[in-house]
Amino acid sequence: MEPPIYDGRIHPNEYIKKMRTYCNFRQIKNEKEILKFAIMNIDSTIDIPKNITSFDVLVNVLKGHISFNIFKNSCKRKLEVLKYVTEREGGDTANFVTEFRKLCHDAEITDLVEQKKCLYNAVPYNLLKNNFTGEQRNVTSMNELVKVFEESVLEYSRIIRNGSIVALRHIATGKYLSARKYPRNSTKSDVIGTSIGTSIGTIIGAIFSALLDFHMVYCDDFGPNALWSISSSTKSINSAINYGKPIQLRHEILSEFFYTDMNEKSPTSNHFRVYCDEKERKNHWIIGNYHHQNNDDNVKSQDIITLQWKQSDVNKNILLRSHEFEDYQEVFAHDQRTGGNDQWCIELIGYRDT
């Protein structure tokens, strides 16, 4: 372990702390010896008087030297250009907070109002909108300020964005909205055996007859078939998905869009059939907040939502629903009264690379 050297590039208090740590490691316990050693390890370019009798005096002398003013002003300028970058964009929140606190300490910015201004300046505008500016008004310490910042970052990271990969978990059953495509030469037994069991052959026959394009939309355990990309009319990849705005769901494996066909009936419940199709149409889904009907905020991971089908020539409240039918969990759209089977939990899985 090498002894610390003071050359004006760290805070005097930090230098003393490092010197005490070093001396403790070397079993040097005498205060006068530690002070003497600390003076000896000050760079020769920094002139100090010879009659220093305590660490307090030494710190004040070092702070009075021009090198400390340069160091402190440099830290202030670093704070001015410090910018927070989310983990999604390659940043590191822990590193940012450590750097922010260290720069405030080294620049001797102890006033909480000034600390707030510095953090405000470092945070992107989109995150500032996410309640950070409002919540930080009531903080009374740096620790509380950092805590509010972290909570805002956590909320910000939950926002579903244009191009996000999501999964939709049916609240009542815990199963996930899934889709699967079968080859044109599949037989009825292929579908029965590989998809949803053999105990409901009669029902499968009806399903098989209805699914002439061999696309199945159903609910199942989480897996690759349960991954969907979500997009809005906004082209920006970073734009948030909002409640009440049109969105499209595209199956990640099939690369096909999720739609409702109001001219066809679902096989088991005789409601509106849902399916995947490669054609992109003008009709869309609308995400609603199940607990707050008038919510126009951002959609966030773990929100409980409803999916409403919006078709220009239809004036009905058509919602996505699922229910268990023996071993098979059907998914369909309906225009009946909203109920528990219409609840879905949207889960953020990741983002597209592009």
Buried (B, 14 or more C-beta within 10 A) or exposed (E): EEBBBBBBEBBBBBBBEBBBEBBEEEEBEEEEEBBEBBBEBBEEEBEBEEEBEEBEBBBEBBBEBEBBEEBBEBBBEBBEEBEBBBEEEEEEBEEBBEBBBBBBBBBBBEEBEBBBEBBEEBBBEBBBBBBBBEBBEEBEEBEBBBBBBEBBBEBBBBBBBBBBBBBBBBBBEEBBBBBBBBEEEBEEEBBBEEBBEEEBEEBBBEBBEBBEEBBBBBBBEBEEBBBBBBBBEBEEEEBBBBBBBBBBBBBBBBEBBBBBEBEEBBBBBEBBBBBBBEEEEEBBBBBBBBEEEEBEBBBBBEBBBBBBBBBEEBEBBBBBBBBBBEEBBBBBBBEEEBEEBBBBBBBBBEBEEE
